[in-house]
Amino acid sequence: MNSPAVIHYKDDLLRGAIAIAAYYPGDPADYRKIFRLVASKRFPHFREGNVICTRRSTIDRWIALQELYSMLGKTWGPADVIEHFGPIINRAAKPTS
């Protein structure tokens, strides 16, 4: 019997704006962009006290959704994209171990 893949959240977790900026596309030295995105509620995150955190797999899925949404145009909303393409995005963005 095959057991399901184990996701090691510890390996997937990014803690702090500098670590997130190093993974996020763009200039890793511009970690302040993470603060701006979080403050405007335009970036998937959670907090551990005052520390901004996210997961690599969450960023990958979020970017994939942004790409799909921009290609489909204004007639589709984020909920439509998730409903129709969510399973595909989730499979593509699974963390590798």
C-alpha positions as CSV (number, residue, x, y, z in Angstrom):
1,M,0.0,0.0,0.0
2,N,1.4,3.4,-1.0
3,S,1.3,6.1,1.6
4,P,0.5,9.7,0.6
5,A,3.4,12.1,0.1
6,V,4.5,13.8,3.3
7,I,4.7,17.5,3.0
8,H,7.4,19.0,5.3
9,Y,6.0,22.4,6.1
10,K,9.3,23.3,7.8
11,D,11.1,23.0,4.5
12,D,8.4,24.9,2.7
13,L,8.1,27.8,5.2
14,L,9.6,31.2,4.5
15,R,10.0,33.4,7.6
16,G,10.6,37.1,7.3
17,A,10.5,39.6,4.5
18,I,14.2,39.0,3.5
19,A,13.7,35.3,3.1
20,I,10.5,35.8,1.2
21,A,12.1,38.4,-1.1
22,A,14.9,36.0,-1.9
23,Y,12.4,33.4,-3.1
24,Y,9.9,35.9,-4.8
25,P,10.7,36.8,-8.4
26,G,12.6,40.1,-8.7
27,D,15.4,41.8,-6.8
28,P,16.0,39.9,-3.5
29,A,17.6,43.1,-2.0
30,D,14.2,44.9,-2.3
31,Y,12.6,43.2,0.7
32,R,10.5,46.3,1.3
33,K,8.3,45.3,-1.6
34,I,7.1,42.4,0.5
35,F,6.0,44.8,3.3
36,R,4.2,46.9,0.6
37,L,2.4,43.9,-0.8
38,V,1.4,42.6,2.6
39,A,0.2,46.1,3.8
40,S,-2.0,46.4,0.7
41,K,-3.3,42.8,1.2
42,R,-2.1,41.7,-2.2
43,F,0.2,38.9,-1.1
44,P,-0.6,35.6,0.6
45,H,0.9,35.5,4.0
46,F,0.3,34.9,7.7
47,R,2.1,36.2,10.8
48,E,4.0,34.6,13.6
49,G,3.9,37.5,16.0
50,N,5.4,40.4,14.0
51,V,7.2,38.1,11.5
52,I,5.6,37.8,8.0
53,C,5.5,34.2,6.9
54,T,4.4,32.3,3.8
55,R,5.1,29.0,2.1
56,R,7.0,28.5,-1.1
57,S,4.2,26.3,-2.5
58,T,1.6,29.1,-1.7
59,I,3.7,31.7,-3.6
60,D,4.0,29.3,-6.6
61,R,0.2,28.7,-6.6
62,W,-0.5,32.4,-6.2
63,I,1.7,33.3,-9.2
64,A,0.1,30.6,-11.3
65,L,-3.3,32.0,-10.5
66,Q,-2.2,35.5,-11.3
67,E,-0.9,34.3,-14.7
68,L,-4.2,32.5,-15.5
69,Y,-6.3,35.5,-14.3
70,S,-4.3,37.9,-16.5
71,M,-4.7,35.6,-19.6
72,L,-8.4,35.0,-19.1
73,G,-9.3,38.7,-18.8
74,K,-11.9,40.6,-16.9
75,T,-14.8,38.2,-17.6
76,W,-13.3,35.7,-15.2
77,G,-12.9,36.4,-11.5
78,P,-10.4,34.7,-9.1
79,A,-13.2,32.3,-7.9
80,D,-13.8,31.2,-11.5
81,V,-10.1,30.5,-12.0
82,I,-9.9,28.5,-8.8
83,E,-13.0,26.5,-9.6
84,H,-11.9,25.5,-13.1
85,F,-8.1,25.4,-12.7
86,G,-7.5,24.8,-9.0
87,P,-6.8,21.1,-9.3
88,I,-4.3,21.7,-12.1
89,I,-2.5,24.5,-10.2
90,N,-2.4,22.4,-7.0
91,R,-0.8,19.5,-8.8
92,A,1.8,21.7,-10.6
93,A,2.8,23.6,-7.4
94,K,3.3,20.6,-5.0
95,P,6.5,21.0,-3.2
96,T,9.2,18.5,-4.1
97,S,11.0,16.7,-1.3
